[in-house]
Amino acid sequence: MGKKLERDYQPGLIDRISMRFPGCFVLKNDEQYLQGIPDLTILYGRYWAMLEVKKSPKEPYRPNQEYYLQLLGEMSFTATIFPENEEEVLDALQSAFGA
């Protein structure tokens, strides 16, 4: 079996986020528009968060990704998520959303 790609992981992740936070909106961001912006924006009630999706913890950040995670993290919740830390990040997100 070949290596799993980020684009293969992301759709299932979006489904799991939507199931965990009923009524949320999960928006895919366009890196062509703003280089380094995290991959997903999640809107849930009066809360929002942004997640950078990686296929593994070893995958390096691209230009500006760490900058935007830090900057936006000062405004709301941000995290880098990959299969190995998914449950931990979603638990932290649930806490941040006050759910």
TAQUI-V323417 format. One line per field, one symbol per residue. ss: DSSP state (h for helix, s for strand, l for the rest). psi: psi as a letter, one per 30 degrees, with the letter a starting at -180 (. if undefined). burial: 1 if it has 9 or more other C-alpha atoms within 8 Angstrom, else 0. Layout:
# TAQUI-V323417
ss = ???
psi = ???
burial = ???
This chain:
# TAQUI-V323417
ss = lllllhhhhhhhhhhhhhhhllllsssslllllllllllsssssllssssssslllllllllllhhhhhhhhhlllssssslhhhhhhhhhhhhhhlll
psi = klkklefeeeeeeeeeeeeeikflkjkkljffejkfklekkkkjbglllkkkklflffklklkfeeeeeeefffeakllkklefgeeeeeeeeeeefg.
burial = 000001001100010011000001110010100011111111110001111111100000000111011101100011101100010011001100100
